[in-house]
Amino acid sequence: MAVFSALVKLGLWQLDRAKQKQTWQQTLSERQQQRQLSYSEILAQLAEQQADEFSLLSGYQLALTATPVNEQILLLDNQVYQGQVGYLVFQLLTVSPSQPRLLLELGFVAGSKDRRILPSVQPLPIEQVELTGRVYQKQINPMSQQLQAEMGNPLRFQNLNIAELSELLQTPIANLVLQPNSLANQQLPQPWQPIPLGAQKHQGYALQWFTMAAVFLSLMLWLAVRFIRKQQVSVNKKYS
């Protein structure tokens, strides 16, 4: 009964997660229809953010005027897009001297089979640019969250840990990323996956747990019936 109850509870937990993801997806869709926010408004929401995945600012529309800090290219390693393994490319922006800097996603670039060879990406020129796009935040994976940076230009790192990146580059960086609607002279694809596991995945996992519970219960019933029959045979033999 303990094992059966555990399997059923896991299935119910996955269904609850599916419901939460459906709500989160609806929230993202609603944000796509809202007006564009200023950088100050985004920072104000960031300051009030709670420590759970459903308070992430992903999906909000942002409009700003900014200037690239320098030509330093940042590469997030181990990204997959349409079956290709590669990197997400970023560059830092300054919006105003009194505000933290902002990570701008330039897009996805495929990696080389030789890990020693890093892709060559043209950075944005150091001049003022007007940008519109949507922001996102990635959840920190508690099993692997260290930046693990390899210094150089481009600078390759393993996890989008903005706090550690800020410390490494010795500059304040807002805990979010801007994915622009378009960039002049940049044609890199821009993957959009604000929800790592969708509701359908969780529903599939729930079905697996419920199936395992049903199979386990059937097995236990079969063993119980077999045991009872053996006991009956033993009793009959004893009194025959």
C-alpha positions in Angstrom: 0.0 0.0 0.0 2.9 2.4 0.7 4.4 1.8 -2.7 1.1 2.1 -4.5 0.2 5.3 -2.6 3.6 6.8 -3.4 3.2 6.1 -7.2 -0.3 7.6 -7.2 0.9 10.7 -5.3 3.7 11.1 -7.9 1.1 11.0 -10.6 -1.1 13.6 -8.9 2.0 15.8 -8.4 2.7 15.7 -12.1 -0.9 16.6 -12.9 -0.6 19.6 -10.5 2.6 20.6 -12.2 0.8 20.4 -15.6 -1.9 22.7 -14.3 0.7 25.2 -13.1 2.4 25.1 -16.4 -0.9 25.7 -18.2 -1.4 28.8 -16.0 2.1 30.0 -16.7 1.7 29.5 -20.4 -1.5 31.6 -20.3 0.3 34.3 -18.3 3.1 34.4 -21.0 0.5 34.8 -23.7 -1.2 37.6 -21.9 2.2 39.4 -21.5 2.8 39.2 -25.2 -0.4 41.4 -25.7 0.5 44.0 -23.1 2.2 47.3 -23.7 6.0 47.6 -23.9 7.6 48.5 -20.6 10.5 50.8 -19.9 13.7 49.5 -18.4 12.9 51.3 -15.2 9.5 49.6 -15.0 11.2 46.2 -15.5 13.7 46.9 -12.8 11.0 47.9 -10.4 9.2 44.6 -11.0 12.6 42.8 -10.6 13.0 44.4 -7.2 9.6 43.0 -6.0 10.2 39.6 -7.5 9.5 36.5 -5.3 11.7 33.4 -5.1 9.6 31.0 -7.2 9.4 30.0 -10.8 5.9 31.6 -11.4 7.1 35.0 -10.5 9.6 35.1 -13.3 9.4 38.1 -15.6 9.7 36.1 -18.8 7.5 37.3 -21.6 7.2 41.0 -20.7 7.8 43.4 -23.7 10.6 45.9 -23.3 11.6 49.0 -25.2 14.8 50.9 -24.5 17.7 52.9 -25.9 21.0 51.5 -24.9 24.7 51.3 -25.9 26.9 48.1 -25.9 29.4 48.2 -23.1 32.2 46.9 -25.3 32.8 44.2 -27.9 33.1 41.4 -25.4 31.1 38.4 -26.6 29.6 36.0 -24.0 28.8 32.4 -24.9 26.4 30.1 -23.0 27.6 26.6 -23.6 25.7 23.3 -24.3 22.6 24.8 -26.1 20.6 22.9 -28.6 18.5 24.4 -31.4 16.9 22.3 -34.2 19.1 19.3 -33.4 22.4 21.4 -33.5 24.6 21.8 -30.4 26.1 25.2 -29.9 25.9 28.4 -27.9 23.6 31.3 -27.0 25.5 34.5 -27.7 25.2 37.6 -25.5 26.5 41.1 -25.3 26.3 43.6 -22.4 24.3 46.9 -22.7 24.4 50.1 -20.8 21.0 51.8 -20.5 22.0 54.5 -18.1 25.0 54.9 -15.7 22.8 54.7 -12.6 21.1 51.4 -13.6 22.5 47.8 -13.8 23.6 46.7 -17.2 21.5 44.3 -19.3 22.3 41.1 -21.1 21.3 41.2 -24.8 20.8 37.9 -26.5 22.3 38.0 -30.1 21.1 34.5 -30.9 22.2 30.9 -31.4 25.4 29.9 -33.1 26.4 26.3 -33.8 29.5 25.0 -32.2 32.5 23.2 -33.6 33.2 19.5 -33.0 36.6 20.7 -31.7 35.8 22.3 -28.3 39.0 24.4 -28.6 37.5 26.3 -31.5 35.0 29.0 -30.5 32.6 30.5 -33.0 33.3 34.0 -34.4 30.4 36.4 -33.8 30.3 40.0 -34.9 29.4 42.1 -31.9 27.2 45.1 -32.0 29.1 48.3 -32.6 29.6 50.6 -29.6 27.0 53.1 -30.5 23.5 53.9 -29.2 20.7 51.6 -30.5 17.0 51.5 -30.0 15.7 48.0 -29.1 12.4 46.3 -28.6 11.9 42.7 -27.5 10.8 40.4 -24.8 12.7 39.6 -21.6 13.3 36.2 -20.0 14.8 34.7 -16.9 16.1 31.2 -16.6 15.7 29.1 -13.5 18.9 28.2 -11.7 19.5 24.4 -11.7 20.4 23.5 -8.1 22.4 20.5 -9.4 24.6 22.7 -11.7 24.5 26.5 -11.2 28.1 27.6 -11.2 29.1 30.0 -14.0 32.3 28.0 -14.8 33.7 30.7 -17.0 36.6 30.4 -19.4 38.2 33.8 -19.8 38.8 35.4 -23.2 36.9 37.0 -26.0 34.5 35.3 -26.6 34.0 34.3 -22.9 32.5 30.8 -22.6 30.5 29.8 -19.5 28.4 26.8 -18.6 25.4 28.2 -16.7 23.5 31.5 -16.9 24.3 32.5 -13.4 24.0 36.3 -13.7 25.1 37.0 -10.1 28.5 35.2 -10.7 28.8 36.8 -14.1 28.3 40.2 -12.6 31.0 39.5 -10.0 33.4 38.2 -12.6 33.0 41.2 -14.9 32.9 43.5 -11.9 29.8 45.3 -13.0 26.2 45.2 -11.8 24.0 43.2 -14.3 20.2 42.9 -14.1 18.9 39.4 -13.5 17.2 39.0 -16.8 17.9 38.8 -20.6 16.5 40.8 -23.5 15.7 38.8 -26.6 15.3 41.6 -29.3 12.7 41.5 -32.0 15.4 42.3 -34.6 19.1 43.4 -34.7 20.8 45.3 -37.5 23.4 43.1 -39.3 22.6 40.1 -37.1 20.7 37.1 -38.6 21.3 34.5 -35.8 18.2 32.4 -34.9 16.7 33.1 -31.5 15.2 30.1 -29.7 12.3 30.9 -27.3 11.7 28.3 -24.6 10.6 30.1 -21.4 9.0 26.9 -20.1 11.6 24.0 -20.1 8.9 21.3 -19.6 5.4 22.0 -21.0 2.1 20.9 -19.5 1.9 17.9 -22.0 5.2 16.6 -20.7 4.0 16.6 -17.1 0.7 14.9 -18.2 2.8 12.2 -19.9 4.8 11.7 -16.8 1.6 11.5 -14.7 0.3 8.8 -17.0 3.5 6.8 -16.5 3.2 7.0 -12.7 -0.5 6.0 -12.8 0.4 3.1 -15.2 3.1 1.9 -12.8 0.7 2.1 -9.9 -1.9 0.1 -11.8 0.7 -2.6 -12.8 2.0 -2.8 -9.3 -1.5 -3.1 -7.8 -2.3 -5.8 -10.3 0.9 -7.7 -9.5 0.2 -7.5 -5.7 -3.4 -8.7 -6.3 -2.2 -11.6 -8.4 0.4 -12.6 -5.7 -2.3 -12.3 -3.0 -4.7 -14.5 -4.9 -1.9 -17.0 -5.5 -1.0 -17.0 -1.9 -4.6 -17.5 -0.8 -5.0 -20.4 -3.2 -1.9 -22.1 -1.9 -3.1 -21.7 1.7 -6.5 -23.2 0.7 -4.7 -26.2 -1.0 -2.5 -26.7 2.2 -5.6 -26.6 4.4 -7.5 -29.1 2.1 -4.5 -31.5 2.1 -4.2 -31.3 5.9 -7.8 -32.3 6.5 -8.2 -34.8 3.6 
